[in-house]
Amino acid sequence: MNWNFPDPWNMAVITTWKILRSEDWIAHVFHDEDDGGWQFHGAEESRVEDAAIVALGEMFDQDNSIGELTDLPEGWEAWRESPFQPWRRAKTDWR
Protein backbone atom coordinates (compact mmCIF):
# COMPACT_ATOMS: atom_id res chain seq x y z
CA MET A 1 0.00 0.00 0.00
CA ASN A 2 1.32 3.46 -0.88
CA TRP A 3 1.69 6.45 1.44
CA ASN A 4 -1.42 8.58 0.91
CA PHE A 5 -1.68 10.41 4.21
CA PRO A 6 -1.91 14.20 3.86
CA ASP A 7 0.36 14.38 6.91
CA PRO A 8 4.14 13.89 6.73
CA TRP A 9 5.67 10.47 7.40
CA ASN A 10 7.50 11.86 10.45
CA MET A 11 4.43 13.43 12.12
CA ALA A 12 4.42 12.50 15.83
CA VAL A 13 1.47 10.30 16.85
CA ILE A 14 0.37 8.54 20.03
CA THR A 15 0.21 4.76 20.39
CA THR A 16 1.09 2.10 22.96
CA TRP A 17 4.20 0.05 23.58
CA LYS A 18 2.20 -3.16 23.18
CA ILE A 19 1.29 -2.20 19.62
CA LEU A 20 4.90 -1.30 18.84
CA ARG A 21 6.09 -4.66 20.20
CA SER A 22 3.36 -6.49 18.21
CA GLU A 23 1.76 -7.66 21.47
CA ASP A 24 -1.51 -5.94 20.52
CA TRP A 25 -3.14 -4.79 17.27
CA ILE A 26 -4.57 -1.42 16.24
CA ALA A 27 -8.25 -1.56 17.13
CA HIS A 28 -9.19 2.11 17.50
CA VAL A 29 -7.91 5.26 15.78
CA PHE A 30 -8.72 8.86 16.65
CA HIS A 31 -8.02 11.81 14.35
CA ASP A 32 -8.07 14.67 16.85
CA GLU A 33 -10.19 17.68 16.05
CA ASP A 34 -8.22 20.18 18.14
CA ASP A 35 -4.77 19.66 16.61
CA GLY A 36 -5.14 17.15 13.76
CA GLY A 37 -3.09 14.60 15.68
CA TRP A 38 -3.54 10.85 15.44
CA GLN A 39 -3.97 8.29 18.23
CA PHE A 40 -3.66 4.53 17.67
CA HIS A 41 -5.07 2.33 20.45
CA GLY A 42 -5.03 -1.42 20.82
CA ALA A 43 -7.75 -3.90 21.68
CA GLU A 44 -6.43 -4.26 25.21
CA GLU A 45 -7.04 -1.59 27.82
CA SER A 46 -3.99 0.60 28.34
CA ARG A 47 -2.75 3.12 30.89
CA VAL A 48 -1.02 6.45 30.44
CA GLU A 49 2.29 4.74 31.29
CA ASP A 50 1.82 2.52 28.22
CA ALA A 51 1.78 5.48 25.82
CA ALA A 52 4.48 5.96 23.21
CA ILE A 53 5.11 8.70 20.66
CA VAL A 54 6.33 7.60 17.24
CA ALA A 55 6.23 8.76 13.63
CA LEU A 56 3.00 8.23 11.69
CA GLY A 57 5.06 6.37 9.11
CA GLU A 58 6.21 3.88 11.73
CA MET A 59 2.56 3.11 12.49
CA PHE A 60 1.92 2.64 8.77
CA ASP A 61 4.90 0.27 8.57
CA GLN A 62 3.52 -1.62 11.59
CA ASP A 63 0.05 -2.03 10.05
CA ASN A 64 -0.53 -0.60 6.58
CA SER A 65 -4.30 -1.16 6.89
CA ILE A 66 -4.36 2.27 8.56
CA GLY A 67 -3.76 3.55 5.03
CA GLU A 68 -7.50 3.01 4.57
CA LEU A 69 -8.00 5.89 7.04
CA THR A 70 -6.08 8.60 5.19
CA ASP A 71 -9.35 10.43 4.54
CA LEU A 72 -10.63 10.14 8.13
CA PRO A 73 -11.71 13.71 8.97
CA GLU A 74 -10.41 15.51 12.02
CA GLY A 75 -12.81 14.92 14.90
CA TRP A 76 -13.61 11.38 13.74
CA GLU A 77 -12.63 7.93 14.94
CA ALA A 78 -12.40 4.49 13.37
CA TRP A 79 -12.51 1.05 14.96
CA ARG A 80 -12.68 -2.62 14.05
CA GLU A 81 -13.52 -5.82 15.91
CA SER A 82 -10.42 -7.71 14.74
CA PRO A 83 -7.39 -7.06 12.55
CA PHE A 84 -9.25 -8.80 9.71
CA GLN A 85 -12.47 -6.79 9.93
CA PRO A 86 -13.16 -3.59 7.98
CA TRP A 87 -12.80 -0.22 9.65
CA ARG A 88 -15.99 1.46 10.86
CA ARG A 89 -16.13 5.24 11.26
CA ALA A 90 -18.05 7.85 13.22
CA LYS A 91 -17.74 11.42 14.38
CA THR A 92 -16.16 11.42 17.83
CA ASP A 93 -18.58 12.38 20.59
CA TRP A 94 -16.57 13.73 23.53
CA ARG A 95 -19.60 14.67 25.64
Biopython code that builds the backbone (N, CA, C, O; Angstrom):
import numpy as np
from Bio.PDB.StructureBuilder import StructureBuilder

atoms = [
    (1, "MET", "N", (0.850, -1.175, 0.000)),
    (1, "MET", "CA", (0.000, 0.000, 0.000)),
    (1, "MET", "C", (0.898, 1.242, 0.000)),
    (1, "MET", "O", (1.912, 1.279, 0.698)),
    (2, "ASN", "N", (0.530, 2.236, -0.768)),
    (2, "ASN", "CA", (1.320, 3.462, -0.882)),
    (2, "ASN", "C", (0.962, 4.461, 0.207)),
    (2, "ASN", "O", (-0.118, 4.405, 0.796)),
    (3, "TRP", "N", (1.892, 5.378, 0.461)),
    (3, "TRP", "CA", (1.689, 6.446, 1.442)),
    (3, "TRP", "C", (0.751, 7.490, 0.846)),
    (3, "TRP", "O", (1.117, 8.181, -0.105)),
    (4, "ASN", "N", (-0.450, 7.609, 1.395)),
    (4, "ASN", "CA", (-1.425, 8.583, 0.909)),
    (4, "ASN", "C", (-1.910, 9.533, 1.989)),
    (4, "ASN", "O", (-2.845, 10.301, 1.765)),
    (5, "PHE", "N", (-1.287, 9.489, 3.155)),
    (5, "PHE", "CA", (-1.683, 10.414, 4.215)),
    (5, "PHE", "C", (-1.357, 11.841, 3.797)),
    (5, "PHE", "O", (-0.319, 12.080, 3.179)),
    (6, "PRO", "N", (-2.231, 12.795, 4.126)),
    (6, "PRO", "CA", (-1.912, 14.196, 3.858)),
    (6, "PRO", "C", (-0.853, 14.724, 4.829)),
    (6, "PRO", "O", (-0.256, 15.776, 4.597)),
    (7, "ASP", "N", (-0.629, 13.994, 5.902)),
    (7, "ASP", "CA", (0.358, 14.384, 6.913)),
    (7, "ASP", "C", (1.719, 13.791, 6.559)),
    (7, "ASP", "O", (1.789, 12.780, 5.860)),
    (8, "PRO", "N", (2.806, 14.412, 7.038)),
    (8, "PRO", "CA", (4.137, 13.892, 6.731)),
    (8, "PRO", "C", (4.415, 12.562, 7.434)),
    (8, "PRO", "O", (3.842, 12.278, 8.485)),
    (9, "TRP", "N", (5.281, 11.765, 6.858)),
    (9, "TRP", "CA", (5.671, 10.469, 7.400)),
    (9, "TRP", "C", (6.161, 10.607, 8.833)),
    (9, "TRP", "O", (5.894, 9.743, 9.668)),
    (10, "ASN", "N", (6.888, 11.704, 9.126)),
    (10, "ASN", "CA", (7.500, 11.858, 10.450)),
    (10, "ASN", "C", (6.622, 12.607, 11.458)),
    (10, "ASN", "O", (7.116, 13.034, 12.501)),
    (11, "MET", "N", (5.331, 12.774, 11.163)),
    (11, "MET", "CA", (4.429, 13.425, 12.116)),
    (11, "MET", "C", (4.347, 12.579, 13.386)),
    (11, "MET", "O", (4.152, 11.366, 13.309)),
    (12, "ALA", "N", (4.494, 13.210, 14.551)),
    (12, "ALA", "CA", (4.417, 12.498, 15.825)),
    (12, "ALA", "C", (2.976, 12.090, 16.121)),
    (12, "ALA", "O", (2.057, 12.900, 16.005)),
    (13, "VAL", "N", (2.787, 10.830, 16.502)),
    (13, "VAL", "CA", (1.466, 10.297, 16.846)),
    (13, "VAL", "C", (1.574, 9.527, 18.159)),
    (13, "VAL", "O", (2.669, 9.188, 18.608)),
    (14, "ILE", "N", (0.424, 9.259, 18.760)),
    (14, "ILE", "CA", (0.373, 8.540, 20.032)),
    (14, "ILE", "C", (-0.077, 7.106, 19.783)),
    (14, "ILE", "O", (-1.007, 6.857, 19.015)),
    (15, "THR", "N", (0.591, 6.174, 20.439)),
    (15, "THR", "CA", (0.212, 4.764, 20.386)),
    (15, "THR", "C", (0.589, 4.119, 21.713)),
    (15, "THR", "O", (0.790, 4.818, 22.706)),
    (16, "THR", "N", (0.685, 2.798, 21.737)),
    (16, "THR", "CA", (1.087, 2.096, 22.956)),
    (16, "THR", "C", (2.300, 1.220, 22.664)),
    (16, "THR", "O", (2.557, 0.839, 21.523)),
    (17, "TRP", "N", (3.037, 0.912, 23.731)),
    (17, "TRP", "CA", (4.205, 0.049, 23.576)),
    (17, "TRP", "C", (3.801, -1.355, 23.137)),
    (17, "TRP", "O", (4.537, -2.009, 22.399)),
    (18, "LYS", "N", (2.641, -1.820, 23.583)),
    (18, "LYS", "CA", (2.203, -3.162, 23.181)),
    (18, "LYS", "C", (2.005, -3.248, 21.670)),
    (18, "LYS", "O", (2.351, -4.257, 21.055)),
    (19, "ILE", "N", (1.454, -2.206, 21.077)),
    (19, "ILE", "CA", (1.295, -2.203, 19.618)),
    (19, "ILE", "C", (2.666, -2.194, 18.951)),
    (19, "ILE", "O", (2.893, -2.929, 17.989)),
    (20, "LEU", "N", (3.567, -1.381, 19.445)),
    (20, "LEU", "CA", (4.899, -1.297, 18.838)),
    (20, "LEU", "C", (5.663, -2.609, 18.939)),
    (20, "LEU", "O", (6.463, -2.934, 18.062)),
    (21, "ARG", "N", (5.418, -3.371, 20.014)),
    (21, "ARG", "CA", (6.093, -4.664, 20.198)),
    (21, "ARG", "C", (5.294, -5.822, 19.588)),
    (21, "ARG", "O", (5.633, -6.989, 19.786)),
    (22, "SER", "N", (4.234, -5.490, 18.849)),
    (22, "SER", "CA", (3.359, -6.494, 18.215)),
    (22, "SER", "C", (2.712, -7.425, 19.239)),
    (22, "SER", "O", (2.442, -8.589, 18.945)),
    (23, "GLU", "N", (2.467, -6.905, 20.440)),
    (23, "GLU", "CA", (1.757, -7.663, 21.472)),
    (23, "GLU", "C", (0.264, -7.325, 21.463)),
    (23, "GLU", "O", (-0.519, -7.949, 22.179)),
    (24, "ASP", "N", (-0.119, -6.360, 20.672)),
    (24, "ASP", "CA", (-1.508, -5.939, 20.520)),
    (24, "ASP", "C", (-1.656, -5.401, 19.102)),
    (24, "ASP", "O", (-0.657, -5.107, 18.445)),
    (25, "TRP", "N", (-2.882, -5.272, 18.628)),
    (25, "TRP", "CA", (-3.141, -4.791, 17.274)),
    (25, "TRP", "C", (-3.918, -3.485, 17.350)),
    (25, "TRP", "O", (-4.537, -3.184, 18.371)),
    (26, "ILE", "N", (-3.886, -2.712, 16.274)),
    (26, "ILE", "CA", (-4.570, -1.416, 16.240)),
    (26, "ILE", "C", (-6.064, -1.669, 16.079)),
    (26, "ILE", "O", (-6.521, -2.160, 15.046)),
    (27, "ALA", "N", (-6.813, -1.324, 17.124)),
    (27, "ALA", "CA", (-8.254, -1.559, 17.134)),
    (27, "ALA", "C", (-9.052, -0.271, 17.028)),
    (27, "ALA", "O", (-10.201, -0.283, 16.588)),
    (28, "HIS", "N", (-8.443, 0.847, 17.432)),
    (28, "HIS", "CA", (-9.189, 2.109, 17.500)),
    (28, "HIS", "C", (-8.251, 3.259, 17.122)),
    (28, "HIS", "O", (-7.131, 3.350, 17.626)),
    (29, "VAL", "N", (-8.714, 4.114, 16.249)),
    (29, "VAL", "CA", (-7.915, 5.256, 15.778)),
    (29, "VAL", "C", (-8.732, 6.527, 15.956)),
    (29, "VAL", "O", (-9.903, 6.585, 15.579)),
    (30, "PHE", "N", (-8.106, 7.535, 16.530)),
    (30, "PHE", "CA", (-8.725, 8.856, 16.652)),
    (30, "PHE", "C", (-7.943, 9.845, 15.798)),
    (30, "PHE", "O", (-6.712, 9.836, 15.816)),
    (31, "HIS", "N", (-8.633, 10.690, 15.058)),
    (31, "HIS", "CA", (-8.017, 11.812, 14.350)),
    (31, "HIS", "C", (-8.516, 13.059, 15.072)),
    (31, "HIS", "O", (-9.643, 13.505, 14.857)),
    (32, "ASP", "N", (-7.674, 13.607, 15.919)),
    (32, "ASP", "CA", (-8.069, 14.668, 16.848)),
    (32, "ASP", "C", (-8.525, 15.934, 16.145)),
    (32, "ASP", "O", (-7.899, 16.403, 15.195)),
    (33, "GLU", "N", (-9.628, 16.472, 16.636)),
    (33, "GLU", "CA", (-10.193, 17.681, 16.051)),
    (33, "GLU", "C", (-9.411, 18.925, 16.443)),
    (33, "GLU", "O", (-9.303, 19.859, 15.648)),
    (34, "ASP", "N", (-8.864, 18.954, 17.654)),
    (34, "ASP", "CA", (-8.222, 20.176, 18.143)),
    (34, "ASP", "C", (-6.872, 20.465, 17.493)),
    (34, "ASP", "O", (-6.523, 21.627, 17.286)),
    (35, "ASP", "N", (-6.109, 19.416, 17.167)),
    (35, "ASP", "CA", (-4.772, 19.660, 16.611)),
    (35, "ASP", "C", (-4.442, 18.806, 15.388)),
    (35, "ASP", "O", (-3.331, 18.886, 14.865)),
    (36, "GLY", "N", (-5.394, 17.990, 14.927)),
    (36, "GLY", "CA", (-5.145, 17.150, 13.757)),
    (36, "GLY", "C", (-4.252, 15.962, 14.032)),
    (36, "GLY", "O", (-3.838, 15.263, 13.107)),
    (37, "GLY", "N", (-3.949, 15.724, 15.314)),
    (37, "GLY", "CA", (-3.094, 14.599, 15.681)),
    (37, "GLY", "C", (-3.800, 13.264, 15.520)),
    (37, "GLY", "O", (-5.018, 13.202, 15.355)),
    (38, "TRP", "N", (-3.023, 12.211, 15.570)),
    (38, "TRP", "CA", (-3.538, 10.846, 15.441)),
    (38, "TRP", "C", (-3.229, 10.065, 16.705)),
    (38, "TRP", "O", (-2.166, 10.231, 17.305)),
    (39, "GLN", "N", (-4.174, 9.202, 17.111)),
    (39, "GLN", "CA", (-3.973, 8.288, 18.228)),
    (39, "GLN", "C", (-4.324, 6.879, 17.755)),
    (39, "GLN", "O", (-5.358, 6.670, 17.121)),
    (40, "PHE", "N", (-3.461, 5.920, 18.066)),
    (40, "PHE", "CA", (-3.657, 4.527, 17.674)),
    (40, "PHE", "C", (-3.696, 3.670, 18.935)),
    (40, "PHE", "O", (-2.686, 3.516, 19.622)),
    (41, "HIS", "N", (-4.868, 3.114, 19.234)),
    (41, "HIS", "CA", (-5.069, 2.333, 20.450)),
    (41, "HIS", "C", (-5.292, 0.869, 20.103)),
    (41, "HIS", "O", (-5.825, 0.535, 19.045)),
    (42, "GLY", "N", (-4.873, 0.011, 21.014)),
    (42, "GLY", "CA", (-5.030, -1.416, 20.816)),
    (42, "GLY", "C", (-6.354, -1.940, 21.336)),
    (42, "GLY", "O", (-7.185, -1.188, 21.844)),
    (43, "ALA", "N", (-6.533, -3.243, 21.200)),
    (43, "ALA", "CA", (-7.746, -3.902, 21.675)),
    (43, "ALA", "C", (-7.736, -4.035, 23.191)),
    (43, "ALA", "O", (-8.791, -4.054, 23.825)),
    (44, "GLU", "N", (-6.549, -4.125, 23.768)),
    (44, "GLU", "CA", (-6.429, -4.258, 25.213)),
    (44, "GLU", "C", (-6.467, -2.886, 25.870)),
    (44, "GLU", "O", (-6.014, -1.894, 25.299)),
    (45, "GLU", "N", (-7.014, -2.848, 27.075)),
    (45, "GLU", "CA", (-7.039, -1.592, 27.824)),
    (45, "GLU", "C", (-5.606, -1.177, 28.132)),
    (45, "GLU", "O", (-4.757, -2.019, 28.421)),
    (46, "SER", "N", (-5.345, 0.114, 28.069)),
    (46, "SER", "CA", (-3.994, 0.601, 28.343)),
    (46, "SER", "C", (-4.048, 1.751, 29.339)),
    (46, "SER", "O", (-5.097, 2.352, 29.574)),
    (47, "ARG", "N", (-2.897, 2.034, 29.912)),
    (47, "ARG", "CA", (-2.754, 3.118, 30.886)),
    (47, "ARG", "C", (-1.866, 4.195, 30.277)),
    (47, "ARG", "O", (-1.222, 3.984, 29.249)),
    (48, "VAL", "N", (-1.845, 5.332, 30.919)),
    (48, "VAL", "CA", (-1.016, 6.449, 30.444)),
    (48, "VAL", "C", (0.447, 6.017, 30.348)),
    (48, "VAL", "O", (1.160, 6.425, 29.432)),
    (49, "GLU", "N", (0.887, 5.197, 31.289)),
    (49, "GLU", "CA", (2.290, 4.741, 31.289)),
    (49, "GLU", "C", (2.624, 3.894, 30.067)),
    (49, "GLU", "O", (3.795, 3.729, 29.726)),
    (50, "ASP", "N", (1.607, 3.359, 29.409)),
    (50, "ASP", "CA", (1.815, 2.518, 28.225)),
    (50, "ASP", "C", (1.988, 3.328, 26.939)),
    (50, "ASP", "O", (2.316, 2.772, 25.891)),
    (51, "ALA", "N", (1.766, 4.630, 27.023)),
    (51, "ALA", "CA", (1.781, 5.477, 25.825)),
    (51, "ALA", "C", (3.183, 5.613, 25.242)),
    (51, "ALA", "O", (4.181, 5.602, 25.962)),
    (52, "ALA", "N", (3.228, 5.739, 23.934)),
    (52, "ALA", "CA", (4.479, 5.965, 23.210)),
    (52, "ALA", "C", (4.204, 6.969, 22.096)),
    (52, "ALA", "O", (3.099, 7.032, 21.557)),
    (53, "ILE", "N", (5.214, 7.742, 21.765)),
    (53, "ILE", "CA", (5.114, 8.697, 20.660)),
    (53, "ILE", "C", (6.078, 8.246, 19.571)),
    (53, "ILE", "O", (7.274, 8.076, 19.808)),
    (54, "VAL", "N", (5.536, 8.057, 18.378)),
    (54, "VAL", "CA", (6.333, 7.603, 17.243)),
    (54, "VAL", "C", (5.902, 8.368, 15.998)),
    (54, "VAL", "O", (4.949, 9.148, 16.038)),
    (55, "ALA", "N", (6.598, 8.145, 14.909)),
    (55, "ALA", "CA", (6.229, 8.763, 13.632)),
    (55, "ALA", "C", (5.025, 8.041, 13.027)),
    (55, "ALA", "O", (4.893, 6.823, 13.149)),
    (56, "LEU", "N", (4.161, 8.796, 12.383)),
    (56, "LEU", "CA", (3.002, 8.230, 11.694)),
    (56, "LEU", "C", (3.441, 7.139, 10.718)),
    (56, "LEU", "O", (2.776, 6.111, 10.584)),
    (57, "GLY", "N", (4.547, 7.366, 10.049)),
    (57, "GLY", "CA", (5.059, 6.372, 9.106)),
    (57, "GLY", "C", (5.428, 5.057, 9.761)),
    (57, "GLY", "O", (5.287, 3.996, 9.152)),
    (58, "GLU", "N", (5.905, 5.116, 11.011)),
    (58, "GLU", "CA", (6.205, 3.882, 11.733)),
    (58, "GLU", "C", (4.931, 3.087, 11.999)),
    (58, "GLU", "O", (4.935, 1.857, 11.948)),
    (59, "MET", "N", (3.840, 3.800, 12.283)),
    (59, "MET", "CA", (2.564, 3.115, 12.488)),
    (59, "MET", "C", (2.098, 2.474, 11.181)),
    (59, "MET", "O", (1.581, 1.357, 11.181)),
    (60, "PHE", "N", (2.282, 3.176, 10.082)),
    (60, "PHE", "CA", (1.921, 2.638, 8.766)),
    (60, "PHE", "C", (2.752, 1.389, 8.457)),
    (60, "PHE", "O", (2.230, 0.403, 7.936)),
    (61, "ASP", "N", (4.046, 1.439, 8.781)),
    (61, "ASP", "CA", (4.903, 0.273, 8.569)),
    (61, "ASP", "C", (4.464, -0.898, 9.452)),
    (61, "ASP", "O", (4.557, -2.055, 9.044)),
    (62, "GLN", "N", (3.993, -0.597, 10.646)),
    (62, "GLN", "CA", (3.525, -1.623, 11.586)),
    (62, "GLN", "C", (2.255, -2.310, 11.064)),
    (62, "GLN", "O", (2.114, -3.531, 11.145)),
    (63, "ASP", "N", (1.337, -1.497, 10.527)),
    (63, "ASP", "CA", (0.052, -2.027, 10.046)),
    (63, "ASP", "C", (-0.449, -1.124, 8.927)),
    (63, "ASP", "O", (-1.076, -0.098, 9.190)),
    (64, "ASN", "N", (-0.177, -1.498, 7.682)),
    (64, "ASN", "CA", (-0.534, -0.603, 6.576)),
    (64, "ASN", "C", (-2.032, -0.545, 6.307)),
    (64, "ASN", "O", (-2.459, 0.189, 5.417)),
    (65, "SER", "N", (-2.847, -1.303, 7.054)),
    (65, "SER", "CA", (-4.302, -1.161, 6.892)),
    (65, "SER", "C", (-4.781, 0.208, 7.369)),
    (65, "SER", "O", (-5.885, 0.628, 7.024)),
    (66, "ILE", "N", (-3.963, 0.907, 8.159)),
    (66, "ILE", "CA", (-4.360, 2.268, 8.558)),
    (66, "ILE", "C", (-4.338, 3.200, 7.353)),
    (66, "ILE", "O", (-4.882, 4.303, 7.414)),
    (67, "GLY", "N", (-3.719, 2.771, 6.267)),
    (67, "GLY", "CA", (-3.757, 3.548, 5.032)),
    (67, "GLY", "C", (-5.174, 3.723, 4.503)),
    (67, "GLY", "O", (-5.433, 4.622, 3.703)),
    (68, "GLU", "N", (-6.091, 2.867, 4.945)),
    (68, "GLU", "CA", (-7.498, 3.009, 4.572)),
    (68, "GLU", "C", (-8.153, 4.194, 5.279)),
    (68, "GLU", "O", (-9.285, 4.563, 4.964)),
    (69, "LEU", "N", (-7.435, 4.790, 6.241)),
    (69, "LEU", "CA", (-7.997, 5.887, 7.045)),
    (69, "LEU", "C", (-7.407, 7.244, 6.682)),
    (69, "LEU", "O", (-7.581, 8.212, 7.423)),
    (70, "THR", "N", (-6.718, 7.325, 5.562)),
    (70, "THR", "CA", (-6.077, 8.595, 5.194)),
    (70, "THR", "C", (-7.074, 9.730, 5.030)),
    (70, "THR", "O", (-6.717, 10.898, 5.184)),
    (71, "ASP", "N", (-8.318, 9.396, 4.721)),
    (71, "ASP", "CA", (-9.346, 10.429, 4.539)),
    (71, "ASP", "C", (-10.242, 10.593, 5.771)),
    (71, "ASP", "O", (-11.280, 11.252, 5.698)),
    (72, "LEU", "N", (-9.847, 10.000, 6.899)),
    (72, "LEU", "CA", (-10.632, 10.143, 8.128)),
    (72, "LEU", "C", (-10.585, 11.608, 8.563)),
    (72, "LEU", "O", (-9.503, 12.128, 8.839)),
    (73, "PRO", "N", (-11.725, 12.277, 8.628)),
    (73, "PRO", "CA", (-11.712, 13.706, 8.969)),
    (73, "PRO", "C", (-11.254, 13.948, 10.405)),
    (73, "PRO", "O", (-11.378, 13.075, 11.264)),
    (74, "GLU", "N", (-10.733, 15.124, 10.647)),
    (74, "GLU", "CA", (-10.408, 15.510, 12.018)),
    (74, "GLU", "C", (-11.697, 15.513, 12.824)),
    (74, "GLU", "O", (-12.740, 15.953, 12.339)),
    (75, "GLY", "N", (-11.622, 15.018, 14.058)),
    (75, "GLY", "CA", (-12.806, 14.918, 14.897)),
    (75, "GLY", "C", (-13.569, 13.619, 14.707)),
    (75, "GLY", "O", (-14.681, 13.472, 15.214)),
    (76, "TRP", "N", (-12.985, 12.680, 13.985)),
    (76, "TRP", "CA", (-13.612, 11.384, 13.742)),
    (76, "TRP", "C", (-12.746, 10.268, 14.325)),
    (76, "TRP", "O", (-11.573, 10.474, 14.635)),
    (77, "GLU", "N", (-13.332, 9.107, 14.464)),
    (77, "GLU", "CA", (-12.628, 7.926, 14.940)),
    (77, "GLU", "C", (-12.988, 6.735, 14.061)),
    (77, "GLU", "O", (-14.004, 6.741, 13.366)),
    (78, "ALA", "N", (-12.148, 5.727, 14.104)),
    (78, "ALA", "CA", (-12.397, 4.488, 13.369)),
    (78, "ALA", "C", (-12.044, 3.326, 14.287)),
    (78, "ALA", "O", (-11.146, 3.433, 15.123)),
    (79, "TRP", "N", (-12.755, 2.220, 14.126)),
    (79, "TRP", "CA", (-12.511, 1.050, 14.956)),
    (79, "TRP", "C", (-12.855, -0.204, 14.165)),
    (79, "TRP", "O", (-13.533, -0.150, 13.138)),
    (80, "ARG", "N", (-12.372, -1.328, 14.669)),
    (80, "ARG", "CA", (-12.678, -2.622, 14.055)),
    (80, "ARG", "C", (-12.662, -3.683, 15.149)),
    (80, "ARG", "O", (-12.017, -3.517, 16.185)),
    (81, "GLU", "N", (-13.371, -4.761, 14.907)),
    (81, "GLU", "CA", (-13.521, -5.819, 15.908)),
    (81, "GLU", "C", (-12.341, -6.792, 15.921)),
    (81, "GLU", "O", (-12.103, -7.467, 16.923)),
    (82, "SER", "N", (-11.613, -6.863, 14.830)),
    (82, "SER", "CA", (-10.424, -7.710, 14.744)),
    (82, "SER", "C", (-9.533, -7.140, 13.645)),
    (82, "SER", "O", (-9.981, -6.314, 12.850)),
    (83, "PRO", "N", (-8.282, -7.573, 13.598)),
    (83, "PRO", "CA", (-7.389, -7.061, 12.549)),
    (83, "PRO", "C", (-7.858, -7.412, 11.139)),
    (83, "PRO", "O", (-7.371, -6.836, 10.165)),
    (84, "PHE", "N", (-8.790, -8.343, 11.021)),
    (84, "PHE", "CA", (-9.246, -8.802, 9.713)),
    (84, "PHE", "C", (-10.605, -8.229, 9.323)),
    (84, "PHE", "O", (-11.128, -8.533, 8.251)),
    (85, "GLN", "N", (-11.167, -7.411, 10.185)),
    (85, "GLN", "CA", (-12.466, -6.793, 9.927)),
    (85, "GLN", "C", (-12.275, -5.422, 9.285)),
    (85, "GLN", "O", (-11.220, -4.810, 9.448)),
    (86, "PRO", "N", (-13.269, -4.936, 8.565)),
    (86, "PRO", "CA", (-13.165, -3.590, 7.981)),
    (86, "PRO", "C", (-13.273, -2.515, 9.064)),
    (86, "PRO", "O", (-13.848, -2.730, 10.131)),
    (87, "TRP", "N", (-12.707, -1.369, 8.757)),
    (87, "TRP", "CA", (-12.805, -0.218, 9.655)),
    (87, "TRP", "C", (-14.214, 0.352, 9.606)),
    (87, "TRP", "O", (-14.817, 0.451, 8.537)),
    (88, "ARG", "N", (-14.732, 0.724, 10.769)),
    (88, "ARG", "CA", (-15.994, 1.459, 10.861)),
    (88, "ARG", "C", (-15.647, 2.857, 11.345)),
    (88, "ARG", "O", (-14.656, 3.040, 12.052)),
    (89, "ARG", "N", (-16.448, 3.838, 10.973)),
    (89, "ARG", "CA", (-16.126, 5.242, 11.256)),
    (89, "ARG", "C", (-17.318, 5.969, 11.855)),
    (89, "ARG", "O", (-18.473, 5.631, 11.596)),
    (90, "ALA", "N", (-17.006, 6.983, 12.669)),
    (90, "ALA", "CA", (-18.053, 7.853, 13.217)),
    (90, "ALA", "C", (-17.402, 9.130, 13.721)),
    (90, "ALA", "O", (-16.215, 9.160, 14.047)),
    (91, "LYS", "N", (-18.200, 10.173, 13.777)),
    (91, "LYS", "CA", (-17.736, 11.421, 14.379)),
    (91, "LYS", "C", (-17.551, 11.160, 15.864)),
    (91, "LYS", "O", (-18.410, 10.552, 16.502)),
    (92, "THR", "N", (-16.442, 11.613, 16.413)),
    (92, "THR", "CA", (-16.159, 11.423, 17.829)),
    (92, "THR", "C", (-17.090, 12.282, 18.667)),
    (92, "THR", "O", (-17.265, 13.471, 18.401)),
    (93, "ASP", "N", (-17.682, 11.672, 19.674)),
    (93, "ASP", "CA", (-18.577, 12.378, 20.592)),
    (93, "ASP", "C", (-17.898, 12.434, 21.954)),
    (93, "ASP", "O", (-17.899, 11.448, 22.691)),
    (94, "TRP", "N", (-17.324, 13.571, 22.287)),
    (94, "TRP", "CA", (-16.567, 13.728, 23.530)),
    (94, "TRP", "C", (-17.421, 14.195, 24.694)),
    (94, "TRP", "O", (-16.885, 14.541, 25.746)),
    (95, "ARG", "N", (-18.745, 14.212, 24.530)),
    (95, "ARG", "CA", (-19.601, 14.672, 25.639)),
    (95, "ARG", "C", (-19.542, 13.793, 26.825)),
    (95, "ARG", "O", (-20.208, 14.059, 27.825)),
]
sb = StructureBuilder()
sb.init_structure("model")
sb.init_model(0)
sb.init_chain("A")
sb.init_seg("    ")
for serial, (resi, resn, name, xyz) in enumerate(atoms, 1):
    if name == "N":
        sb.init_residue(resn, " ", resi, " ")
    sb.init_atom(name, np.array(xyz, "f"), 0.0, 1.0, " ", f" {name:<3s}", serial, name[0])
structure = sb.get_structure()
